[in-house]
Amino acid sequence: MKTKHMTIGVAMADFYGSHPNAWRSEETNPLTYINIDEQIKYAKIAENGGLDYIFMPDRVFLHLGFTGIVNFPIDSIVQLSAIAAHTKHIGLIPTLSTSFNEPYTIARQLRALDLISKGRVGWQVVPSFEPDAFANYGQSVPNSRDKYERLHEVVQITQALWGSWKKEAGEPNQETGVFLNNEYIQPINLQGKYVGARGPLQAPPSPQGQPILVMPAASNSGIQPAGMYADAIIGMPNTIEESVRLREIFRSAAEDAGRNADEIKFMTFFTFGLGKTRREALDRRRAMENPEDLPGRLRHLSMLLGVPLSESAVDEPLTSNQLRALQQNPHVNKSTQAIRLAKEGYSPLDIIAHGVLDNTPGVVGTAEDVADYLQEWFEAGAADSFVIIADRLSDALSDFVNQVIPVLQERGLRPENYMGNTLRENMNLDYQLGVDPRILNESDQIK
């Protein structure tokens, strides 16, 4: 019987953390983004804490005029393959774009990684949209219709390839001399408008059948394919209310596709920083700030508060005149949090330390503060799973697994051990092999 608990994974892209200066900290190796030994170390920390998966977002370009840090993996498939060999339980979710990759390549690479890891793999399915990415493949950006029509074809053909080798093919039998039953390994012979494949695939199913599919919480054209194919949706809502609405949109899309809404899990990003006390947590974040960045950071905070801020008073509470002039920015959700903190008497530096400039919601505080936040969202039906983003990976990840996870376990929100051996088992998802026959009517099928 499946139990109801939150699942938790960790985002690992640059292997530094969400704070822009995390890579400059003494605790951080600045070459971690190309050092696989360091990356494996973090994966083991996450696994020792019982985290369910490593989520590796990706982009296939570097902006011209690049002056910042490298924000994405050098190659998520290669890196997670190395990590797979040094871990036993944690899931591995790379990103592959449907805009540039052929179904056979996707199916083959992910099947290999799934077998190497004994059934611990997912695939973040994304259509690319950035001109720089298309330029790297010698292409121009397609219109939305072509982009999503290709996505449909790539996903269907990839899953058909995964299903081209059935479990019934068996295993090599040295006594009988029968290597495999070829009756259960057959071509698929599918050809769409954009992609096609003959098949069959070259390797058998993994213990979970095939990788889980994770898709972003895109709007408009992205909703229908997510409802049809996704095992999990990953979104960036800023409030519980927004997350509940977004989760229901995709649960409804799954039902419209002929599926059960509970078959699709909703994952949200969550940024955190920890300390033994809230003051310690804020001071830790403040120590990451650099003077040269302060003018820009203050301008950003001023935009959230609706009042100008002076560098000469960054460590003092706002004046009574400033407090009276506070004005919420209706276009930025973090504006509400920033104004509340200002009214509570926090200085501009402390308000920034609370994470109001982060791209995702989160908590800077104690382990109990973080656990309270996750529990509130989970019990409100706002999320099934949390993708944690450490503000500084070098210390925050170990603090999370050592401090927050035990609190969640004590509250019955996390299991004491992994629930199973595969990612599907740990995510409370059923075995699947091939295209789900419920989602395709005659007009949807690729011939």
C-alpha positions in Angstrom: 0.0 0.0 0.0 1.4 3.4 -1.0 1.9 5.9 1.8 1.2 9.6 1.7 4.3 11.7 2.3 6.1 14.5 0.6 8.9 13.7 -1.8 12.0 15.9 -1.8 14.7 16.3 -4.4 17.6 18.7 -4.8 18.3 20.9 -7.8 21.9 20.7 -9.0 22.9 22.8 -11.9 26.0 24.9 -11.3 26.7 23.1 -7.9 27.2 26.4 -6.1 23.8 27.5 -4.9 21.1 30.1 -5.6 23.0 33.1 -4.0 25.0 34.9 -6.7 28.0 34.9 -4.5 27.9 31.3 -3.3 30.7 30.4 -5.6 33.0 33.0 -3.9 32.6 31.6 -0.4 35.6 30.0 1.3 33.5 26.9 1.8 33.1 26.4 -2.0 35.4 25.0 -4.6 35.0 27.4 -7.6 35.8 24.5 -10.0 32.9 22.4 -8.8 31.0 22.9 -12.0 33.6 20.8 -13.8 34.8 18.6 -10.9 32.8 15.3 -11.0 34.3 14.2 -7.7 32.8 17.3 -6.0 29.5 16.6 -7.7 29.5 13.0 -6.6 30.2 14.2 -3.0 27.1 16.3 -3.0 25.0 13.5 -4.5 26.1 11.2 -1.7 25.2 13.8 0.9 21.7 14.0 -0.7 21.4 10.2 -0.8 22.5 9.8 2.8 19.7 12.1 3.8 17.2 10.1 1.9 16.4 12.7 -0.7 14.4 11.2 -3.6 16.1 12.6 -6.6 18.7 15.0 -8.1 17.0 17.4 -10.6 19.4 18.8 -13.2 18.0 21.6 -15.2 19.9 22.4 -18.4 20.3 24.9 -21.2 22.3 24.3 -24.4 23.9 27.7 -24.8 26.0 30.3 -23.2 25.0 33.9 -23.7 27.2 36.1 -25.8 29.0 38.7 -23.7 28.9 36.2 -20.8 30.5 37.6 -17.6 28.8 35.7 -14.8 29.0 32.2 -13.5 28.1 29.1 -15.5 24.5 28.4 -14.4 23.9 25.0 -16.1 25.6 21.6 -16.3 28.3 20.9 -18.8 26.2 17.8 -19.9 23.5 16.4 -17.6 23.5 12.9 -19.1 27.3 12.5 -18.7 27.4 13.9 -15.2 24.5 11.9 -13.9 25.9 8.7 -15.5 29.0 9.3 -13.3 26.9 10.0 -10.3 24.8 6.8 -10.9 27.9 4.7 -10.5 28.5 6.1 -7.1 25.0 6.0 -5.7 22.4 3.3 -5.1 19.1 4.9 -4.2 18.7 8.5 -5.3 16.8 9.3 -8.5 18.5 11.1 -11.4 16.5 13.5 -13.6 18.4 15.1 -16.5 17.0 17.5 -19.0 16.8 16.9 -22.7 15.2 19.2 -25.2 12.7 17.8 -27.7 13.7 20.6 -30.1 17.1 19.2 -30.9 17.3 15.5 -29.9 16.0 12.6 -31.9 13.7 10.1 -30.2 16.1 7.2 -30.8 18.9 9.1 -29.1 16.8 10.1 -26.2 15.4 6.6 -25.7 18.7 4.9 -26.0 20.6 7.3 -23.7 18.0 7.3 -21.0 17.4 3.5 -21.2 21.1 3.0 -20.7 21.2 5.4 -17.7 18.1 3.7 -16.3 19.7 0.3 -16.5 23.0 1.5 -15.1 21.2 3.0 -12.1 18.8 0.0 -11.8 15.7 2.1 -12.4 16.4 5.5 -10.9 16.0 7.8 -13.9 13.6 10.6 -15.0 13.6 12.9 -18.0 12.7 16.6 -17.8 10.9 17.0 -21.2 11.3 20.6 -22.5 10.9 22.3 -25.8 13.5 25.0 -26.2 12.6 28.6 -26.9 15.9 30.6 -26.7 17.3 31.9 -30.0 20.9 31.2 -28.7 20.0 27.5 -28.2 18.6 27.2 -31.8 21.6 29.0 -33.2 23.9 26.3 -31.7 22.0 23.8 -33.8 21.9 25.9 -36.9 18.2 26.5 -36.7 15.8 29.4 -36.3 13.2 29.5 -33.5 10.0 27.7 -34.7 6.5 28.9 -33.9 4.7 27.6 -30.9 2.6 25.1 -32.9 5.6 23.5 -34.6 7.4 23.4 -31.3 4.7 21.5 -29.5 3.8 19.3 -32.4 7.4 18.1 -32.5 7.3 17.6 -28.7 4.2 15.3 -29.1 6.0 13.3 -31.7 9.3 13.0 -29.8 7.6 11.9 -26.6 5.3 9.3 -28.3 8.1 7.8 -30.4 10.5 7.8 -27.4 8.0 5.9 -25.3 7.1 3.6 -28.1 10.8 2.8 -28.4 11.0 2.1 -24.7 8.1 -0.3 -25.2 9.6 -2.0 -28.2 11.5 -4.4 -25.9 9.0 -6.2 -23.6 9.8 -7.9 -20.3 8.5 -11.1 -21.8 11.7 -11.2 -24.0 13.3 -12.7 -21.0 17.0 -13.1 -20.2 19.8 -15.1 -21.7 19.6 -18.7 -20.7 23.0 -20.5 -20.9 21.4 -23.9 -20.4 18.9 -23.8 -23.2 21.0 -21.7 -25.5 18.2 -19.2 -26.0 19.5 -15.7 -25.6 16.2 -13.8 -25.9 12.7 -14.3 -27.2 12.8 -12.1 -30.3 9.0 -12.2 -30.5 8.9 -9.6 -27.8 11.4 -7.3 -29.4 9.9 -5.6 -32.4 10.3 -2.5 -34.6 7.8 0.3 -34.1 8.0 1.9 -37.6 6.7 5.3 -36.6 7.1 8.4 -38.8 5.7 11.8 -37.9 6.0 15.2 -39.6 9.1 16.1 -37.6 10.8 12.9 -36.4 10.5 9.1 -36.8 12.2 5.8 -35.8 12.1 2.2 -36.9 13.3 0.5 -33.7 13.5 -1.6 -31.7 15.6 -0.3 -28.9 18.9 -2.1 -28.1 18.4 -2.9 -24.4 15.7 -4.3 -22.1 13.5 -2.4 -19.7 14.8 -1.3 -16.4 13.3 -2.4 -13.1 10.9 0.6 -13.3 10.0 0.0 -16.9 11.0 3.4 -18.3 12.0 6.8 -16.9 9.4 9.1 -15.3 8.6 12.1 -17.4 8.9 15.5 -15.7 7.5 18.5 -17.6 7.5 22.2 -16.7 4.3 24.0 -15.7 4.0 25.9 -19.0 1.0 27.8 -19.9 -1.2 27.6 -23.0 0.2 25.1 -25.5 2.2 23.3 -22.7 -0.8 22.3 -20.6 -2.3 19.6 -22.9 0.9 17.6 -23.5 1.8 17.8 -19.8 -1.6 16.3 -18.9 -1.1 13.5 -21.5 2.5 12.4 -20.7 3.9 13.9 -17.5 4.4 11.8 -14.4 5.3 15.0 -12.6 4.9 18.7 -13.2 7.6 21.2 -12.0 6.5 24.8 -11.4 7.6 28.0 -9.8 4.6 29.3 -7.9 5.2 32.0 -5.3 2.3 31.4 -3.0 0.3 28.5 -1.7 -2.8 29.9 -3.4 -1.0 30.2 -6.8 0.4 26.7 -6.4 -2.9 25.1 -5.5 -4.5 26.7 -8.7 -1.5 25.6 -10.8 -1.6 22.1 -9.5 -5.3 21.8 -10.2 -4.9 23.0 -13.8 -2.5 20.1 -14.5 -4.5 17.5 -12.5 -7.5 18.5 -14.6 -5.4 18.2 -17.8 -4.5 14.7 -16.8 -8.2 13.8 -16.3 -9.0 15.3 -19.7 -6.4 13.0 -21.2 -8.1 10.0 -19.7 -5.8 9.6 -16.7 -6.3 9.7 -12.9 -5.3 13.1 -11.5 -3.4 11.4 -8.7 -1.0 9.9 -11.3 0.5 13.3 -11.9 2.7 14.8 -9.1 3.2 18.5 -8.7 6.8 19.6 -7.8 7.7 23.2 -6.7 11.0 24.9 -6.2 12.0 26.0 -2.7 15.1 28.0 -1.7 16.5 27.9 1.8 19.3 28.9 4.2 19.7 27.5 7.7 21.0 28.5 11.1 20.6 27.3 14.6 18.6 30.5 15.2 16.9 32.9 12.8 19.5 35.5 13.6 22.3 33.1 12.8 20.6 32.2 9.5 20.3 35.8 8.5 23.9 36.6 9.5 25.1 33.7 7.4 23.3 35.0 4.4 24.6 38.5 5.0 28.1 37.2 5.0 27.6 36.2 1.4 26.9 39.7 0.3 29.7 41.7 -1.4 30.0 45.5 -1.2 30.4 45.8 -5.0 27.0 44.2 -5.5 25.2 46.3 -2.9 24.0 49.2 -5.2 22.3 46.8 -7.6 20.8 44.7 -4.7 19.5 47.9 -3.1 17.9 49.1 -6.3 16.1 45.7 -6.6 14.9 46.0 -3.0 13.8 49.6 -3.6 11.6 48.3 -6.4 10.0 45.8 -4.1 9.4 48.4 -1.3 8.4 51.3 -3.5 10.8 53.7 -1.7 14.4 54.8 -2.3 17.1 53.3 -0.1 20.4 54.8 0.8 23.7 52.8 1.1 24.5 54.8 4.2 21.6 53.3 6.1 21.6 49.7 4.9 22.0 48.3 8.5 19.3 50.5 10.0 15.5 50.0 10.1 13.5 52.1 7.7 12.6 55.5 8.9 9.0 56.4 9.8 8.7 58.5 6.6 9.9 55.5 4.5 7.5 53.2 6.3 4.6 55.5 5.5 5.6 55.6 1.9 5.9 51.8 1.4 4.0 50.8 -1.8 3.5 47.2 -2.9 4.7 46.3 -6.4 1.7 44.4 -7.9 3.9 42.7 -10.5 6.3 41.0 -8.0 5.0 38.6 -5.3 8.1 39.1 -3.1 7.1 42.7 -2.7 4.5 41.6 0.0 7.2 39.8 2.0 9.7 42.6 1.7 7.1 45.2 3.0 6.1 42.9 5.9 9.7 42.5 6.9 10.3 46.3 6.7 7.3 46.9 8.9 8.7 44.4 11.4 11.8 46.6 11.8 14.3 44.7 9.8 17.1 46.7 8.0 17.6 46.6 4.2 20.5 44.1 4.6 18.3 41.9 6.8 15.4 42.0 4.4 17.7 41.0 1.6 19.1 38.2 3.8 15.6 36.8 4.1 15.8 35.9 0.4 13.4 38.4 -1.0 15.6 38.8 -4.1 15.6 35.0 -4.8 13.7 33.9 -7.8 11.7 31.3 -5.9 9.9 31.3 -2.6 11.7 29.9 0.5 12.8 30.3 4.0 16.0 31.6 5.7 15.7 30.4 9.3 15.9 27.4 11.6 15.2 23.8 10.6 11.8 24.1 12.3 11.0 27.2 10.2 11.9 25.3 7.0 9.9 22.2 8.1 6.9 24.4 8.9 7.0 25.9 5.5 7.1 22.6 3.7 4.4 21.1 5.9 2.1 24.0 5.3 2.4 23.8 1.5 2.1 20.0 1.5 -0.9 19.9 3.7 -2.6 22.7 1.8 -2.5 20.6 -1.4 0.0 23.0 -3.0 2.7 20.5 -3.7 3.4 16.8 -3.7 7.1 17.2 -4.0 9.7 19.9 -3.3 12.8 20.6 -5.4 15.1 22.3 -2.8 17.6 24.9 -3.9 20.3 25.5 -1.4 21.5 29.2 -1.1 25.0 27.8 -0.8 25.3 24.1 -1.6 28.6 23.5 0.1 27.1 23.7 3.6 23.3 24.1 3.2 22.7 20.7 1.7 24.3 18.8 4.5 22.5 21.1 7.0 19.2 20.3 5.3 19.6 16.5 5.5 21.0 16.6 9.0 18.6 19.1 10.5 15.4 19.4 8.4 14.8 15.8 7.3 14.7 14.5 10.9 12.1 17.1 11.8 10.0 16.1 8.9 10.4 12.4 9.8 9.3 13.1 13.4 6.2 14.7 12.0 5.4 11.7 9.8 5.9 13.6 6.6 9.0 11.7 5.4 9.8 8.0 5.6 12.7 6.7 7.6 14.2 5.0 4.6 13.7 4.8 0.8 10.3 3.4 0.0 11.6 1.2 -2.9 14.5 0.6 -5.2 13.3 2.7 -8.2 12.5 6.3 -8.7 8.9 5.4 -9.6 8.5 3.5 -6.3 10.0 6.4 -4.3 7.8 8.9 -6.1 4.6 6.8 -5.6 4.3 6.2 -9.3 3.2 3.0 -11.1 5.4 0.9 -13.4 5.0 1.9 -17.0 6.5 0.6 -20.3 5.6 2.2 -23.6 3.0 4.8 -24.5 0.0 4.9 -22.1 -2.8 3.5 -24.3 -5.4 5.6 -22.5 -4.1 8.9 -23.8 -4.1 8.4 -27.5 -7.2 8.3 -29.7 -7.0 7.5 -33.4 -6.3 11.1 -34.4 -3.5 11.5 -31.9 -1.5 8.5 -33.0 1.6 8.7 -35.1 1.5 6.2 -37.9 
